[in-house]
Amino acid sequence: MSGGSGPGPVRPLSIALVHYAADPVVGGVERVLRGQAVVLADAGHDVRIVAGRGASPDARVRFVGIPLLDPRHPTIERLQGDLDAGRVPAGFSAAVAELDAALSAALAGVDVVIAHNVCSLNLNLPLTAALRAIADRGAPQRLVNWHHDLAATSPHYRSTLHDGRPWDLVREAWPGVVQVVVSEGRRRELADLMGLAPASIAVVPNGIDLAGTWKLEPETAGLLARTDLLAMAPLLLVPARLTPRKNVELALHVVAAMRAAGRPAGLLVTGPADPYRSGGRDYLVRLLALRRSLGLDDAARFLATELGGPPSDALVCDLFRLADALLLPSRDEGFGLPILEAAVHRLPIVCADLPALREIAGDAALYVAPDDDPAAIAARVLERLDSDPVARLAMRVRSEHSWQAIYRTRIAPLLRVDGRTAGS
C-alpha cells in the first residue's frame, strides 16, 4: 500500500529493529515495531526484529530472539535491582559482554539498526551499554535511536537513575547516531536533556495499519497499493453507474476546483457504463476526456473501467470507510440507496437537492444544485468538512498517519547509508 513518490529507488537495505520484546507481547512500542517491520518489508527491505521475546509479524520478517534483551530475564532482573538502587553489580560487565557478542552476531551484515527505547530507558542497562559499545566500534553503518519514552525526564524513573555510568547512557547524545522522537513534545524534552539543536532531531509519529484496522479486502489493499488514494484529502465517493442523469461531470469539476484551491482532493466513481442504453459507453468516453482536460487522470478513478468490471460489494463497502464524503450530484433520483450506506458508515453526505434524497437524508446532508458553480460547491464541501473536528482528524490520520505515508515521508529519508536513500 505504498503509493506516491518516494526519495527514489536504490538497492534494498538490511534493517534490524531492536527492542525488549515484540508482538504478540502487548504494548504500544510492540505495535509500532510490527507496523514498521511490515511497511519496511513492503518497501523491499530485508527486515529482522531482534528482541528478547516475541515472534515475527510477517513471513518476510525474520525474528531473532536473544533472551537477555528481555528485562524480565532473571539475570537482567537481578542486575537491574542493584542498578536501580545505585550500585553497579559485579556481573554487569559480563552481561554487557554476553549481550555485545549476541547482538553483534544478530546484526551482522545489517545496514541500519533502529533501536526502539532501549537507549532511552533504564529497563535493561546491560543492553544499552552493549549497544553503545557496538555503536562506538562503527557498526552498523547507521544507528537510529528511536525515543518513545525518556527515563531522564519522567518522574516514574527518577528514583532509579543515578549519576555516572551506566545511567548516563540514557542521558547522553551518542556520537554519530540519528535521533528520532515520536512527537514535538518529546523533541523539546530530548533537545533540552542532551543539549541538542531541535532541528537535529527527527520527529516521526506513530502510524496506523489501516488495512488491519478496517479489515480491508485484499482487492481493496491492492487498489491502495497501486494508487495515491490514501494521500488524497478530501476523498469523495460517487457510488453510481455511469449515466448522464448521475451528473458525474459535476463531481469532476468539483474535485478540480478543490485541487485548484491547493487541496489534494480525489474522486472515486464505482459504477460501469449504463448497460441498458446504447449511449452509456459514449458518456464514459466523454467523462474520460473531461478528466484528462482537467488534469485529473491520477486523482479521479473510474473503478469499473480500471478493474475491467464492476467492483465487488465488499470493495465498495471498504470505500465507504476510506472516503471523506459521499457525493451524489444527480439530476434525478427515485430513492438514493447510497445515502443509507453512507449513514451506517457515518460518512458525511453531499447530494443534489432532490425530493427523494431530502426525504431520506433530512437535515443530515449538505445539499447542492446540479447546475451550481463547481468552485462554490467545492468551497462549501471543504467548509463543512473542515468545520467538523472529527472529520478533519479522520482525513488527516488517513492521509498522513498510515504506515505507508509515514514510511514515504518520514522514515525513508532517515535510511541513508553511504549517500544512498531507501526508496519506496
Stockholm file with secondary structure:
# STOCKHOLM 1.0

chainA/1-424         MSGGSGPGPVRPLSIALVHYAADPVVGGVERVLRGQAVVLADAGHDVRIVAGRGASPDARVRFVGIPLLDPRHPTIERLQGDLDAGRVPAGFSAAVAELDAALSAALAGVDVVIAHNVCSLNLNLPLTAALRAIADRGAPQRLVNWHHDLAATSPHYRSTLHDGRPWDLVREAWPGVVQVVVSEGRRRELADLMGLAPASIAVVPNGIDLAGTWKLEPETAGLLARTDLLAMAPLLLVPARLTPRKNVELALHVVAAMRAAGRPAGLLVTGPADPYRSGGRDYLVRLLALRRSLGLDDAARFLATELGGPPSDALVCDLFRLADALLLPSRDEGFGLPILEAAVHRLPIVCADLPALREIAGDAALYVAPDDDPAAIAARVLERLDSDPVARLAMRVRSEHSWQAIYRTRIAPLLRVDGRTAGS
#=GR chainA/1-424 SS CCCSCCSCCCCCCEEEEECSBCTTSCSHHHHHHHHHHHHHHHTTCEEEEEESBCCCSSTTEEEEECGGGSTTSHHHHHHHHHHHTTCCCTTHHHHHHHHHHHHHHHTTTCSEEEEESTTTCCSCHHHHHHHHHHHHTTCSSEEEEEESCCGGGCTTTGGGCCSSTTGGGGTSCCTTCEEEESSHHHHHHHHHHHTCCGGGSEECCCCBCHHHHHTCCHHHHHHHHHSCGGGCSSEEEECCCBCGGGCHHHHHHHHHHHHHTTCCCEEEECCCBCTTSTTHHHHHHHHHHHHHHTTCTTTEEEHHHHHTSCCCHHHHHHHHHHCSEEEECCSCCSCCHHHHHHHHTTCCEEEECCHHHHHHHGGGEEEECTTSCHHHHHHHHHHHHHTCHHHHHHHHHHHHSBHHHHIIIIIGGGCEETTEECCC
#=GC SS_cons         CCCSCCSCCCCCCEEEEECSBCTTSCSHHHHHHHHHHHHHHHTTCEEEEEESBCCCSSTTEEEEECGGGSTTSHHHHHHHHHHHTTCCCTTHHHHHHHHHHHHHHHTTTCSEEEEESTTTCCSCHHHHHHHHHHHHTTCSSEEEEEESCCGGGCTTTGGGCCSSTTGGGGTSCCTTCEEEESSHHHHHHHHHHHTCCGGGSEECCCCBCHHHHHTCCHHHHHHHHHSCGGGCSSEEEECCCBCGGGCHHHHHHHHHHHHHTTCCCEEEECCCBCTTSTTHHHHHHHHHHHHHHTTCTTTEEEHHHHHTSCCCHHHHHHHHHHCSEEEECCSCCSCCHHHHHHHHTTCCEEEECCHHHHHHHGGGEEEECTTSCHHHHHHHHHHHHHTCHHHHHHHHHHHHSBHHHHIIIIIGGGCEETTEECCC
//
